[in-house]
Amino acid sequence: MTAQTSASFTAAKTSLVSVLHYHRFSKVLDVKFSDSQSCSFSAEFLRVFSPSAEVRGHGKPQLVSHKKDVAISQIVPVGLYAVKLVFDDGHQTGLYSWAYLAKLAAEQDELWKDYLLRLKQANSNRDSQLSIKQIS
């Protein structure tokens, strides 16, 4: 499930990101823009909606599944306009510009509903494919 976004978030006028705060335990990235709007994204949501060419494809986005437990392992600033997010599954391509983050925030609920529907239609799911057993 994605984190909550303010219902009044607007992406019409993109402002700079003033604060990024990643919560390692909950795997949620809080984003605060310089115009005081803020939003939160799960690492899973950001991984699934990566702006990289390998995920976005050429016209038709690839369905990214099994990322429920993915985490962000590194946040790398790119100039004054974006960050590169490095995920613990090895994915590290794609720049999350401030404009793209604002667009994701404004469309988050709709994007997530569509994603869950596409998973269901593909007989896939969010759960990790890797099963971890604790040995006593």
N, C-alpha and C positions, 0 to 999 in steps of 0.2 A: 504494500500500500504506500502511496506517496504521502509526503507530509502536507500539511495544510498550507494553502495560499490565501491571502486576503482576497475576498470576493470583489473588492473594488480595485484590484491591481490593473493598471493600464500600461500597455506597452507603446502607446502612441508616441510619447516623447521619451526617448531613451536617455537616461542619465548615467553617469558613471557609477560603478559599484564602489561603495565606501567601506564596506565591511564584508568579509567572508569568514565564516566560523564553521569549522567541521567538528561535529560531535562523533568521536570514534565509536563510542558504545552504541548509540542509536543509529549510526551511519546516516546522519542527516546533515546537509549543508545549508546553513542559514546565509541568506544574501540580503544585504541592505544597500539600497541605492542612495545616491546623494540627494535625491528628491524626497527622502524619508520613506519611500515605499519599501516593503520587505517581503520576503517569501522564504520558504523552506522546501528543499528537494531531498528525497531519499537518494542514496547512492545508486540504487537500482534504477530509479527513474532517469537519472543523469546518464547512466550507462546505456540504457535502452534507447534513449533519445540523443545519443552522441552525435555531434555534427560531422563526424568523420565520413569520408567518402565510402569507406567499407561498410558502414552502417546505413547511411543515407542512400547509397547506391546511385545509380544514374537514372533518376526519375521515379523508381520504385524502391522505397525503403526496405531493407532486409529486416525480417522478424528476428529480434534478439530475445532468446528465451533462457530460462534457467539462471537468472541473475539475482534472485531474491536475496542471497547472502553476500553479494559483492560489496566491497568496501573501497573507499578512496584511499590510496596509500600515499599520494603526493599531490600537492597543488603548486603548479609552477606559473608564476606571473609571466605574461607575454605583453610587454610594453604597458601602455595605460588603457588597453582596450579589451583584454581577454585573459583567460587562464587556460592552461593545459591541465587536465585532470588525468592522473595516472591511477588506474584501478588495479586491485590485487589479482585480477584474472589475466593481467598482462596487457590489457587494452590501454593504449596511451596516444592514440592519434585523434585529431580533432581539437579545434580551439573553441572554447566556450566564450564567445564575445559577450560584452555587456548587453548588446542588442539581442543576441540569441537567448541569453538568460531571461531577459525581460519578456521575450516572446513565449518562452516555455512557461514562465510564471502566469502570464495572461491566459494561456491555453491549457494549463496543467490538467484540470479536471477532465476536459474533453479528450485530450491526448491519452490520458490513463484509461478512460472507459473504452476508447477505440483499441488501445493496446490489448486490454483484457479480452475483448471480443475477437481480435485477430488470433490471440493465443488459443482461444477455445475453438475457433474455426480450423486451426492447424493441428488440433489435438495435441497441443503442447502445454507447458505450464511454466510457472515462475520458479519452482523449486530447483535447488542445486542438483546437478547430476552426480555429484560426489557425495557419497555417504561416509560420514566419519564416525568411527566407533572408539569409545574411550576404553582403554585396557586397564584393568585394575592391577 
